[in-house]
Amino acid sequence: MAYRILSIDGGGVRGLVAAIWLNRLEMLLQAPLREHFDLIAGTSTGSIIACALSMGMSAEAIVNFYLTQSREVFPGGPSQFWSRIGRSLTQGLDAPRYDGKGLERVLKRVFGTTQFGDLSTRTLVTSYDTLNREALVLKNDRPVYLRLPVWEVCKASSSAPVYFPAHPLTLDGQTIPVIDGGVVANNPTACAIAEAVRINQARAIDTRSGIDQFLVASFGTGETIRPITAKQTQEWGALEWAIPLIDVLFDGSADATDYIAQYLLTPGNYFRFQTPLDTAYDDLDNADATNLNALVGVAETYLRQAGEARLNELAIRLKS
């Protein structure tokens, strides 16, 4: 019997792209996505989508969330300017781009008091513990994570360096600073496959699914295509590399995971949905109306060109 995995990349406001594709898949299935997957994994903005789906939120509502709430998470104009000025007085000129308060408000609004252990589908979220310098993979079936508020799990996974301050997460009585899961696995598919192997190994032999039976749907959030020129790579220092380096690390880790999954899984059992961001900005935090509309356009163009057929194929596999 197939073991079905849904994985969603990080990418900030670009999560809108994955949400649109997931909404189309939900329409094809005519049922909540959590009813068709055994494990849902997410990183950063993907963790928000993953937890929302596991909680029972419709993909359509998630699309609306990105369209209406992104600006509060990534405020622009005077509000960002004065916030940055105020924080520079206490944190220095290199303070994070955003204070994280908007992100926290939005997450609390969406998830309320729901605890990680309340999610009805197995859910995996990645983050990084800067105190102990190790990956932190949060799973909603582990006792140590059961009572964590979902909003806090998502903030832990979404606090990208440079953009947001680290999130102080309390585990076993110790408060640890954690940052964006993208530094661990911006594409959490490999983590999800490893977790699925662990889950199935613990089952009775006649109920196990082998890795050759794993059906994996991996959703990207748009692929960065903006080049870094030879001249820039020779001349840039720490200041110029700060933002681009994060994008390079996130994109590189996602591509590496995609490569691994292609060769690890049975041909035909791996569905990767990704598209170049050729008509929208690839910034994680560009939440102005023009760019949101452009992201919608990128997602819909992909559906018309190739995505719709792939989603139909996936839906048939999930129904069977």
TIMAR-799441 format. One record per residue (C-alpha): residue number from 1; residue in three letters; x, y, z. Coordinates in Angstrom, 3 decimals. Layout:
residues N
REC   kolti   padren         px         py         pz
REC     NUM      Ala          X          Y          Z
...
//
This chain:
residues 320
REC   kolti   padren         px         py         pz
REC       1      Met      0.000      0.000      0.000
REC       2      Ala      1.308      3.459     -0.899
REC       3      Tyr      2.549      5.784      1.828
REC       4      Arg      1.629      9.308      0.720
REC       5      Ile      3.849     12.303      1.509
REC       6      Leu      3.179     15.993      0.870
REC       7      Ser      6.154     18.359      1.114
REC       8      Ile      6.161     22.166      0.791
REC       9      Asp      9.252     24.354      0.322
REC      10      Gly     10.127     27.597      2.026
REC      11      Gly     10.092     30.894      0.166
REC      12      Gly      8.410     33.659      2.157
REC      13      Val      5.607     35.411      0.308
REC      14      Arg      6.233     33.046     -2.613
REC      15      Gly      4.293     30.439     -0.640
REC      16      Leu      1.357     31.888     -2.559
REC      17      Val      2.551     29.978     -5.637
REC      18      Ala      2.459     26.603     -3.861
REC      19      Ala     -0.881     27.467     -2.242
REC      20      Ile     -2.471     28.104     -5.653
REC      21      Trp     -1.271     24.734     -6.956
REC      22      Leu     -2.455     22.973     -3.806
REC      23      Asn     -5.834     24.629     -4.167
REC      24      Arg     -6.106     23.215     -7.669
REC      25      Leu     -5.155     19.747     -6.387
REC      26      Glu     -7.798     19.981     -3.661
REC      27      Met    -10.394     20.887     -6.267
REC      28      Leu     -9.443     17.828     -8.309
REC      29      Leu     -9.657     15.578     -5.254
REC      30      Gln    -12.912     17.183     -4.025
REC      31      Ala    -11.801     16.601     -0.446
REC      32      Pro     -9.451     18.210      2.102
REC      33      Leu     -5.826     17.460      1.265
REC      34      Arg     -5.114     16.043      4.707
REC      35      Glu     -7.458     13.150      3.894
REC      36      His     -5.181     12.087      1.045
REC      37      Phe     -1.763     12.241      2.734
REC      38      Asp     -0.195     10.237      5.555
REC      39      Leu      2.538     12.787      6.288
REC      40      Ile      2.737     16.516      5.559
REC      41      Ala      6.085     18.333      5.815
REC      42      Gly      6.919     22.006      5.507
REC      43      Thr      9.767     24.467      5.882
REC      44      Ser      9.439     28.173      6.644
REC      45      Thr      6.428     29.479      4.682
REC      46      Gly      5.840     25.818      3.784
REC      47      Ser      5.474     25.028      7.479
REC      48      Ile      2.571     27.480      7.661
REC      49      Ile      0.862     25.787      4.721
REC      50      Ala      1.599     22.304      6.080
REC      51      Cys      0.197     23.045      9.533
REC      52      Ala     -2.819     24.867      8.123
REC      53      Leu     -3.669     21.880      5.928
REC      54      Ser     -3.154     19.455      8.819
REC      55      Met     -5.469     21.589     10.950
REC      56      Gly     -8.169     21.298      8.288
REC      57      Met     -7.914     24.682      6.587
REC      58      Ser     -8.827     24.587      2.919
REC      59      Ala     -6.173     25.384      0.333
REC      60      Glu     -8.452     28.131     -0.976
REC      61      Ala     -8.390     29.791      2.456
REC      62      Ile     -4.595     29.540      2.474
REC      63      Val     -4.414     31.320     -0.881
REC      64      Asn     -6.587     34.080      0.581
REC      65      Phe     -4.309     34.206      3.623
REC      66      Tyr     -1.297     35.025      1.444
REC      67      Leu     -3.213     37.596     -0.571
REC      68      Thr     -4.553     39.446      2.481
REC      69      Gln     -2.031     38.897      5.285
REC      70      Ser      1.390     39.024      3.608
REC      71      Arg      1.657     42.784      3.891
REC      72      Glu      1.303     42.587      7.669
REC      73      Val      4.134     40.051      7.840
REC      74      Phe      6.338     42.060      5.474
REC      75      Pro      5.311     45.700      5.942
REC      76      Gly      6.754     48.204      3.510
REC      77      Gly      6.938     51.961      3.305
REC      78      Pro      6.969     54.235      6.361
REC      79      Ser      6.009     51.548      8.898
REC      80      Gln      9.036     49.423      8.013
REC      81      Phe     11.303     52.486      7.893
REC      82      Trp     10.370     53.771     11.340
REC      83      Ser     10.463     50.290     12.855
REC      84      Arg     13.975     49.806     11.496
REC      85      Ile     15.093     53.223     12.760
REC      86      Gly     13.730     52.519     16.245
REC      87      Arg     15.399     49.122     16.471
REC      88      Ser     18.701     50.426     15.148
REC      89      Leu     19.006     52.549     18.297
REC      90      Thr     19.033     49.440     20.502
REC      91      Gln     20.144     46.691     18.123
REC      92      Gly     22.553     48.558     15.858
REC      93      Leu     22.391     49.507     12.192
REC      94      Asp     22.425     45.860     11.115
REC      95      Ala     19.183     44.991     12.935
REC      96      Pro     16.872     42.465     11.205
REC      97      Arg     14.808     43.899      8.370
REC      98      Tyr     11.535     43.187     10.266
REC      99      Asp     10.793     42.910     13.984
REC     100      Gly      8.731     39.708     13.586
REC     101      Lys      5.707     41.129     15.407
REC     102      Gly      3.557     41.124     12.280
REC     103      Leu      4.474     37.498     11.574
REC     104      Glu      3.541     36.535     15.130
REC     105      Arg      0.205     38.367     15.015
REC     106      Val     -0.766     36.738     11.742
REC     107      Leu      0.200     33.240     12.906
REC     108      Lys     -1.750     33.638     16.154
REC     109      Arg     -4.746     34.834     14.165
REC     110      Val     -4.631     31.754     11.937
REC     111      Phe     -3.809     29.042     14.477
REC     112      Gly     -5.133     30.485     17.737
REC     113      Thr     -4.433     28.189     20.689
REC     114      Thr     -4.135     25.003     18.599
REC     115      Gln     -1.285     22.827     19.810
REC     116      Phe      1.059     20.901     17.535
REC     117      Gly     -0.228     17.610     18.911
REC     118      Asp     -3.799     18.583     18.003
REC     119      Leu     -3.105     18.346     14.268
REC     120      Ser     -4.878     15.286     12.919
REC     121      Thr     -2.285     14.420     10.255
REC     122      Arg      1.348     13.538     10.954
REC     123      Thr      3.207     16.790     10.444
REC     124      Leu      6.915     17.554     10.213
REC     125      Val      8.467     21.019     10.402
REC     126      Thr     12.142     21.972     10.127
REC     127      Ser     14.030     24.637     12.058
REC     128      Tyr     17.582     25.251     13.314
REC     129      Asp     18.820     25.542     16.907
REC     130      Thr     21.553     28.194     16.931
REC     131      Leu     22.492     27.606     20.590
REC     132      Asn     23.380     23.945     20.136
REC     133      Arg     24.187     24.387     16.433
REC     134      Glu     21.995     21.565     15.212
REC     135      Ala     18.998     20.882     13.021
REC     136      Leu     15.666     20.838     14.822
REC     137      Val     13.025     18.656     13.176
REC     138      Leu      9.681     19.094     14.937
REC     139      Lys      7.192     16.225     14.685
REC     140      Asn      3.676     16.363     16.038
REC     141      Asp      3.745     12.779     17.351
REC     142      Arg      6.722     13.345     19.683
REC     143      Pro      5.837     14.032     23.349
REC     144      Val      8.347     16.881     23.680
REC     145      Tyr      6.585     18.851     20.913
REC     146      Leu      2.923     17.964     21.505
REC     147      Arg      2.019     21.047     23.551
REC     148      Leu      3.847     23.612     21.471
REC     149      Pro      1.420     26.160     20.001
REC     150      Val      1.247     25.703     16.238
REC     151      Trp      1.838     29.417     15.694
REC     152      Glu      5.125     29.087     17.567
REC     153      Val      6.217     26.026     15.585
REC     154      Cys      5.627     27.978     12.377
REC     155      Lys      7.407     31.086     13.654
REC     156      Ala     10.364     28.927     14.682
REC     157      Ser     10.549     27.588     11.137
REC     158      Ser      9.983     30.968      9.454
REC     159      Ser     12.408     33.279     11.255
REC     160      Ala     14.842     33.741      8.379
REC     161      Pro     18.185     35.329      9.314
REC     162      Val     18.534     38.969      8.232
REC     163      Tyr     14.757     39.209      7.734
REC     164      Phe     13.576     38.340     11.278
REC     165      Pro     15.076     37.932     14.757
REC     166      Ala     15.525     34.345     15.952
REC     167      His     12.510     32.927     17.776
REC     168      Pro     13.033     31.928     21.447
REC     169      Leu     11.528     28.434     21.710
REC     170      Thr     11.162     26.729     25.095
REC     171      Leu     11.740     22.960     25.092
REC     172      Asp     12.185     20.842     28.221
REC     173      Gly     12.526     23.954     30.345
REC     174      Gln     15.308     25.443     28.202
REC     175      Thr     14.790     28.434     25.943
REC     176      Ile     16.722     28.132     22.696
REC     177      Pro     17.022     30.593     19.804
REC     178      Val     15.814     28.990     16.577
REC     179      Ile     15.890     30.240     12.996
REC     180      Asp     14.409     29.446      9.610
REC     181      Gly     14.300     25.779      8.638
REC     182      Gly     15.586     26.733      5.201
REC     183      Val     19.142     26.625      6.541
REC     184      Val     18.517     22.914      7.209
REC     185      Ala     16.225     21.876      4.376
REC     186      Asn     14.391     24.516      2.379
REC     187      Asn     12.865     21.569      0.551
REC     188      Pro     11.885     19.180      3.381
REC     189      Thr     11.204     16.194      1.109
REC     190      Ala     14.287     14.230      2.192
REC     191      Cys     13.426     14.778      5.862
REC     192      Ala      9.881     13.571      5.171
REC     193      Ile     11.113     10.455      3.369
REC     194      Ala     13.439      9.628      6.266
REC     195      Glu     10.580     10.070      8.732
REC     196      Ala      8.320      7.871      6.603
REC     197      Val     10.978      5.137      6.645
REC     198      Arg     11.128      5.373     10.459
REC     199      Ile      7.345      5.225     10.787
REC     200      Asn      7.009      2.210      8.537
REC     201      Gln      9.877      0.299     10.131
REC     202      Ala      8.005      0.530     13.434
REC     203      Arg      4.890     -1.068     11.945
REC     204      Ala      4.021     -4.746     11.757
REC     205      Ile      5.585     -6.351      8.696
REC     206      Asp      2.265     -6.953      6.938
REC     207      Thr      1.290     -3.268      7.267
REC     208      Arg      4.584     -1.667      6.255
REC     209      Ser      5.168      0.360      3.117
REC     210      Gly      8.629      0.142      1.632
REC     211      Ile     10.345      3.143      0.105
REC     212      Asp      9.429      1.754     -3.310
REC     213      Gln      5.787      2.348     -2.313
REC     214      Phe      6.226      5.955     -1.203
REC     215      Leu      4.170      8.419     -3.255
REC     216      Val      5.677     11.887     -2.832
REC     217      Ala      4.255     15.251     -3.915
REC     218      Ser      6.783     18.064     -3.483
REC     219      Phe      5.680     21.674     -4.027
REC     220      Gly      8.151     24.467     -4.677
REC     221      Thr      7.459     28.174     -4.316
REC     222      Gly      9.043     29.413     -7.523
REC     223      Glu     12.630     29.072     -8.657
REC     224      Thr     15.050     32.001     -8.477
REC     225      Ile     16.583     32.814    -11.871
REC     226      Arg     18.196     36.195    -11.135
REC     227      Pro     21.877     35.752    -12.019
REC     228      Ile     24.830     36.708     -9.835
REC     229      Thr     27.445     37.856    -12.316
REC     230      Ala     31.115     36.932    -12.350
REC     231      Lys     31.974     40.571    -11.548
REC     232      Gln     29.663     40.552     -8.509
REC     233      Thr     31.096     37.307     -7.159
REC     234      Gln     34.582     38.796     -7.379
REC     235      Glu     33.759     42.134     -5.785
REC     236      Trp     31.025     41.506     -3.212
REC     237      Gly     31.855     41.473      0.478
REC     238      Ala     29.815     40.588      3.564
REC     239      Leu     27.308     43.428      3.124
REC     240      Glu     26.519     42.711     -0.535
REC     241      Trp     26.359     38.940     -0.028
REC     242      Ala     24.056     39.044      3.038
REC     243      Ile     20.688     38.686      1.251
REC     244      Pro     21.814     36.888     -1.929
REC     245      Leu     23.728     34.292      0.085
REC     246      Ile     20.568     33.285      1.952
REC     247      Asp     18.767     32.830     -1.368
REC     248      Val     21.661     30.802     -2.776
REC     249      Leu     21.759     28.510      0.263
REC     250      Phe     17.991     28.020      0.268
REC     251      Asp     17.817     27.360     -3.478
REC     252      Gly     20.868     25.103     -3.440
REC     253      Ser     19.533     22.905     -0.652
REC     254      Ala     16.145     22.614     -2.380
REC     255      Asp     17.775     21.568     -5.651
REC     256      Ala     19.966     19.008     -3.876
REC     257      Thr     16.932     17.449     -2.214
REC     258      Asp     15.105     17.295     -5.540
REC     259      Tyr     18.095     15.453     -7.040
REC     260      Ile     18.158     12.952     -4.167
REC     261      Ala     14.418     12.301     -4.347
REC     262      Gln     14.527     11.691     -8.102
REC     263      Tyr     17.034      8.870     -7.695
REC     264      Leu     15.798      7.526     -4.362
REC     265      Leu     12.137      7.044     -5.231
REC     266      Thr     10.515      4.675     -7.690
REC     267      Pro     10.050      6.318    -11.122
REC     268      Gly      6.515      7.603    -11.399
REC     269      Asn      6.083      7.935     -7.631
REC     270      Tyr      7.693     11.370     -7.341
REC     271      Phe      5.849     14.542     -8.342
REC     272      Arg      7.790     17.798     -8.155
REC     273      Phe      5.968     21.058     -8.867
REC     274      Gln      8.257     24.027     -9.522
REC     275      Thr      8.551     26.887    -12.012
REC     276      Pro     10.976     29.736    -12.765
REC     277      Leu     10.015     33.142    -11.417
REC     278      Asp     10.440     34.832    -14.772
REC     279      Thr      7.641     37.392    -14.446
REC     280      Ala      7.633     37.995    -10.665
REC     281      Tyr     10.204     39.103     -8.122
REC     282      Asp     12.013     36.300     -6.303
REC     283      Asp     12.360     38.291     -3.067
REC     284      Leu     11.054     36.457     -0.016
REC     285      Asp      9.472     39.636      1.325
REC     286      Asn      8.044     41.562     -1.628
REC     287      Ala      4.409     41.655     -0.566
REC     288      Asp      3.176     44.618     -2.567
REC     289      Ala      0.023     44.114     -4.604
REC     290      Thr      1.852     44.197     -7.932
REC     291      Asn      4.160     41.338     -6.986
REC     292      Leu      1.383     39.275     -5.416
REC     293      Asn     -0.526     39.554     -8.678
REC     294      Ala      2.608     38.580    -10.580
REC     295      Leu      3.040     35.497     -8.370
REC     296      Val     -0.556     34.527     -9.098
REC     297      Gly      0.218     34.904    -12.792
REC     298      Val      3.329     32.708    -12.532
REC     299      Ala      1.372     29.983    -10.733
REC     300      Glu     -1.505     30.038    -13.218
REC     301      Thr      0.818     30.063    -16.240
REC     302      Tyr      2.557     26.950    -14.915
REC     303      Leu     -0.810     25.229    -14.533
REC     304      Arg     -1.727     26.010    -18.131
REC     305      Gln      1.624     24.856    -19.523
REC     306      Ala      2.385     21.662    -17.598
REC     307      Gly      1.166     21.742    -14.030
REC     308      Glu     -2.482     20.930    -14.643
REC     309      Ala     -1.642     17.636    -16.354
REC     310      Arg      0.767     16.676    -13.576
REC     311      Leu     -1.771     17.559    -10.886
REC     312      Asn     -4.388     15.459    -12.654
REC     313      Glu     -1.991     12.533    -12.734
REC     314      Leu     -1.211     12.989     -9.043
REC     315      Ala     -4.900     13.246     -8.150
REC     316      Ile     -5.622      9.958     -9.924
REC     317      Arg     -2.802      8.274     -8.012
REC     318      Leu     -4.004      9.671     -4.688
REC     319      Lys     -7.596      8.569     -5.307
REC     320      Ser     -6.505      5.031     -6.143
//
